[in-house]
Amino acid sequence: MELTVEKLIYGGDGLAHLPPDEHGPGKTVFVPFVLEREQIEAAIEQQKPGFARARAEQILTPSPQRITPLCPYFQSCGGCHYQHSSYKHQLEIKAAILKESLRRIANIELPKELVIHASPPWKYRNRSRLRVQTEPDFAIGYYKFNSHELLPVQECPISSPLINRAIAAFWQLGREGRFPMDVQEIQCFSKADDSEILVGCYCLGRVPKQIAEGLAEGLRNTLPEMVGIVFFPAHDKDSSRARGEPIHTIGKNSLIYKARISSYRVSAGSFFQVNRFLTDELVGIVTDSRKGGTVVDLYAGVGLFSSVLNREFERVIAIESSPISHSDLLYNSPSNVKAVQSTVERYLQNVGGKLKPDLVIVDPSRSGLGEKVVSASISLQSPQITYVSCNPATLARDMQGLTNSGYKIEKAHLIDLFPQTYHLESVFHLVR
């Protein structure tokens, strides 16, 4: 059937509607790898009570923004969603989605211009996680689109050159039979300048130390920039998540990640922003012109913001629940930064009422803050809140609670940490 794509939505799909029939208005249809206002010939792949999913069989009237994708795996790989669009238009898509999410979910219209910060569109990732298969033949790659099936890849154009060299080294060692059978996933983390790389292996069994050392030796020979390799036990349901102390650490277990504004120790298993070109810009947007007595940094990670905020605030209280990230936070914290290992909800329940900070920074995961943390954050009575978000839907939900309590949006930024994908990062400065 022929469909007209009305707009793109968060998640990467285009939205269209089936023609109306005797049962009522046409059902909503979601179609990946299309652009707004395109006429397409589509095939329905899945019917649900309230919507349908389809694939574009043919682009009948292409958008003027449509381009030829750079990556040979695009549409087969589940990692990228917008390679068929010019990069300038990708930014327009993300800005429209962010604004619409605020309008639809929270009834918020941005009072001021949304400031957009572009990234180099390729080779930007400093971290990549790859699935490993050792039987019947070795393969390494990503999940196929909308699947948990392995798609073998030889390269990844959005990852740094050093990570691509690491992928080539993994293939070489795998073909030689030197990959431990129990390694299910590998995570590579490189410095901003691509001078060093740290490798994490997630294993469903205990890899013998001799075999682990053999893999490390092989990688060092083909990838001299590798400073260490850490083997973690992994959850059965999510083999990329560690469930205990490392099994083996060969070489270093961390990198010193040098940014222009500060330097950070980042251990294998710690969270750090993935765009090696925009880290300083993100930190600058969050911390610039902020000063005072006390700042509370919730979801602090390894101290990305705390390690800069301490220069303009008398006291920084940084909250992080992950043991690995908290260890790095302690290492990276100057003397006037208090690093607390706790969930944000528990910390605010215990001591939140005793604090009267000049600034609160929140940088939650995609699930956002949630009602309890929003309420507890409001009770801090800070004149300023800076919200760093990676999900416009949960951002809008939380912003509704914050603005209803009297906070107003002072500035709004879209920082494109994830070119070629539907993911977007935003920073909102709130005041009251």
N, C-alpha and C positions, 0 to 999 in steps of 0.2 A: 504494500500500500504506500501511497505518497503521504508524507508528513512535512509540516513546516516547523522548524526548530524555533521556539519562541525566545528562549534564553538559556544560559548555562547556570547550573546550580552547584552548591558546595558538594564536592564528591567527584566532580569531573563530568557528570552527565549533562546532556542537553535535555530540555523539557519540551514536549510536544503534546498534542491531544488527538485522540481518535475522533473521527466524525461523530456527531450526535446521532442517536438512533431512537427507537420507540421507548427505550428504557430510560432515556434522559440525556444529559450532556455527555460529550465524549470523555472517555477515561484518560487520565494522565499517562503519558508514555515517557520513559526515561531511555535515552540513547547515548552511548559513549562515543567519543571521537568525532563530534560534530561541532559546528559553530552556529551562533544565533543567526536567524533569518535564512538559513540554508534550506532549500527544498531537497528532500532525500527520498529515496525508495527504501523502505524499511521492512524487515521481517520480524514479526513478534516471536520472542523466544520464551517469554514467561508471562502468564496471566495471574494476577492477584485480584482479590475483591475490589480494591480501590485504585489499582494502577497496573501498568504492564511494563515489561522491559523488552527492548527491541535492539536490533543491530542495523546499522546502515549498510544496505547492500550496494547502493550507488548514490553518489552526490550529484543530484540533478542540476542544482543551481548552487555552485560553491560560493562561499564568502570571499570577498576580496582580501581578507586577512589569512586565508588558507595558504599554507606553504607545504613544501615537501619535507617530511620529518628527516632529521639527521641520523637517528639511530636505527640500525637495521632490525632491532627487536621491538620497535614501537608498535603498539597494539597487541603484540603477543605478550610482552612483559607487563606486569602490574605496577611498575614503579612510576611511570610517567603518564600524563593525561593530556598535555597541551602541546606536544611537539608539532602538531599540524597547524598551529597558530603562530603568527609572528610574535616576537617577544613583547613588542609594544602593546599588542592587543591582549596578551596574557595579563599584563598589569591592569588593563581596563576591565577585563573579566573579573579579576580578583577584587578590584575596588567596587564594582557594581554588586558583587556577592556580599561583601562586607557591609555595605550601606543597606542593602535589602534585608540582610539578617537582622540588623538593628531595628529597621523599620517594622518588619513583619513580626518579630518575636517580642521586642521591647517597646515598640511605638516610639522609637527615638530617631529623630532627624539630626544629622550632624550639624551643629551650629556653625562650624567653621570648615574650611577646606581640609580635605584628607590629604596629608603630605605623603607622597609615594617615594620610596627609596628602592631603586632598581639594583639588580645584581648583574655581574657578568653571567650570561645565561648557560654557560657550559663549564665543566671542569671545576665546579665550585664546591663539591662535597668533600669534607675532610673525614667523613665516616661513612662506611658502607658495610652492610651485613649481607652475607651470601649463604645460601643453602648448599650443603655438600652431600653428594651421593658417592658411595664407594663401590656398590654392587648393583647390577652385574658389571657395569663399566663405570669408571670415575667420571663425575661431572660436577660442575660448580656453577651456580647462577642464582637467579631470583625466581620468585613464584610467577607462574603465568597469570595473566589478567583474570580476575575473579576466580582464582583457583588456589589450591595448595599443592599443585603439581609443579615440579621443578622445570624451569626453562634454562637450559645451559646457555651461558653467555661467555664470549671471549673478551668483551670490553664493555665499559659503561661510560658514555660521553659526559654524564653529569658529575662523575667522580674525578678526583684529582689525578694527574698523570702518574703519581707514585702508587696510588691505589690500583690503577690499571696495570702497572707493572707487577704489583702483587698478585692480581688475578692471573696474569700470564705465568707467574712463578708457581701458583697453586696448580694450574693445569699441568705444568711440566712435572712437578713432583707427584701429582695424582696419577699421571700416565705411567710413571716409573714404579707405582705401587707403594709409595712412601707415605701415604696418608693413613692415619689410624682409622680403623673401621668405625669406631665409636664417635668420631667427630661429626656432629650433625650440622653445625653452623659455624661460620667464621665472621668475626667483625674486625675490620681494619680501621685504624684511627691514625691520621697523619697530621703533622704540624702544618701551620698556615703556609709556610714556605716550602712544604713538601720535602724537607731535609731528613726527616725521621718518620718511622711508622711503627705502631704498636699493634700486635695481633692478639685477639682473644679467640679461643676455641671453646665451643660449648659442646659437651660430651654427655651422652646418655649412659656411658659406662666409665669405669676407671681405666684410663689409658696408662699402660706401663711406662715408667719413667724413661726407660731405654728407647722406646718407640717415640715418645715425646721429644727426647733429645735428638733423635734422628731427623724428625721433621724440622726442628729448630735449626739444626746444622745445614740441612738442605736449603732452607729459606735464606739463611745468612749467606750462603755461597752464591745464590742467584739474586738476592735482594739485600745488599750490604747496609741499606738504610734501616733495616729492621733492628730495633734496639731491644726488643723482648717479645716473648710469646707466653701467654697465660692460659692455662687449661682450667675451665670451670665445669663443675657438675651442673646439669641442666634439668629443668622441669620436663617431664614426659610430654605434657600438653603444649608447652612452649619452649622449644629447645634453645631459644636465644636468651632465656632468663636463667641467671645463675641461682642455685638453691643452696649455696653454702660457700665455705672458704675454697680458694683455688686448689685444684688437685696438684698442679705443678706450675712453677714460675721459672722460666729459663731466660736469663738476662733481666732486664728492667721490667717492672710492672706498671710503669707510668711514663708519661712524657711531660716535659716542661713546655707548655704551649705559649709561645711568645706573641702577644698582640701588641699593638702600638701603645695602648693605654696602660696595660698591665701584663704580667705573666702569671700563668696558672699551672699548678701540678694537676694533671688529669690522669687518673689510674684507669686501667682496664676495668670496665664495668661501670664507670662513672658517666653521668650525662654531661654532654657539652654541646653547644650549638654547632650545627653541621655545615654552615656556610663559612668557608675560610676567608671570603672577601668582605663580609659584612659584620663580622664580630665587633669590630671597633665602632662601627656606625650604630649598631644596636645598643652597645654600652653607652655611647655618647648620648643617644636619644633618651635613655632611661635616667642618666645621672646628671646631664648638663644643667647647670644653674640651680641644682638642688643643694641646699645647705641648711644647717641648723644644729639642734642639740642631739636628738635621738631619731634614728631611722630603723624601722623593722623590715627586714628582708625575708619574706615568706617564700618557701620553696627555693632556697638559696642555691642549691646545687653545689658546685665546687667553689662558689664565691664570685661568680662572673660580675655581679654588680657590687657586692660588699667590698671587694678588694679595691674599688674605686671610690665608693661612697665614703669610706673611712677618712678620705682626705678633706672632706668638707663638712663632716658631721663629727661631733664630739664622741658619739657612741653609736655603734651599729650592732643590732641583734639579728643574727642570721639563723634561720630555722631550716633544717634539712633532715628528712627521715631515713634516707638510704645510708647504711653504714659505710659503704665505699665512698660515696660522694661526701659524706660528713667528714671522713678522714682527710680527704683532699681539702675540704673547707677549712678544717683546723690548720692544715699546713699553709694554706694560702692567706690566712687571716692575720692582719697586723694586730698590735696589742689592744687597740680600741674596738676590735670586733669580737663579740661574744658569739661563738658558734655553738648552737644548741641542737642535739640530736633528738628530734621529736616529730610526730606528725603535726601539721599546722593546727588541726582541730583540737588536739589534746593540749598543745601549748597555749592556744588562746583561751581554752576553758580554764586552765590553771592560773595563768598570770595576766591574761589580757586586760582585765579590769584595773590592774595596777599601773598600766602603761598609759602615757599620754604622748605618743611619738609625734614628731613634726612631719614625718612622711612614712607611709606604708607602701611597700612594693610587693606585688603579688605576681608570680610567674608560674601558674599551675600547669598541670598536664592537660591533655585534650578534654578531660572530663570537667575542667573548670573548677570553680570554688565550691559550688553547691550552697544551699540555703544556710546551713549552719555557719560556714566560714564567712559568707557574706555578712550575716548578722553579727558575728563576733568581730569582723573587721570594722564594721560601722561603730560598734561599741568602743573601739579604741579612740574615737573622736579625733582622729587626725585631720588636720586641715587639708592634707593632700594624700591622694592614693594614686599610684601608677600601676596600671594593669597591663601586663604583658601576656598576650594571648596567642595560641596557635590553633584556635577553633572558633570561628565567628558565631556558631550557634550557641555554644556554652558561654561565650563572651556576652552575647546579647541577653541571655537569661540572667547572668550575674549583674550586668549593667542596669537592668531594670530595677533590681533591688537596691543598688547603690544610688541611682538617680532618684528613686522614690524617697530615699532617706535624706535628700538634700544636696547630694553631690552633683556638680555640673561638669560637662566635658570642656576642658580648657584647650587641649590639643589632641589631635588624632593622627597617628602615623601608620602606614602600611609598609612593612619592611619585607621585601620579597626574598626570604631566605631559601625558598624552594622553587626556583624556576623550572619550567616544564611540567610541574605537578600542580594539583589543585590546592595543595597546602598553602596556607598563608599565615604570616606573623603580623601582629598589630600591637601597637602601644598606645594606650589612652591615659592621658594625664587628667585626673579629676581633682576638683577643688570645691571647697564650701566655706 
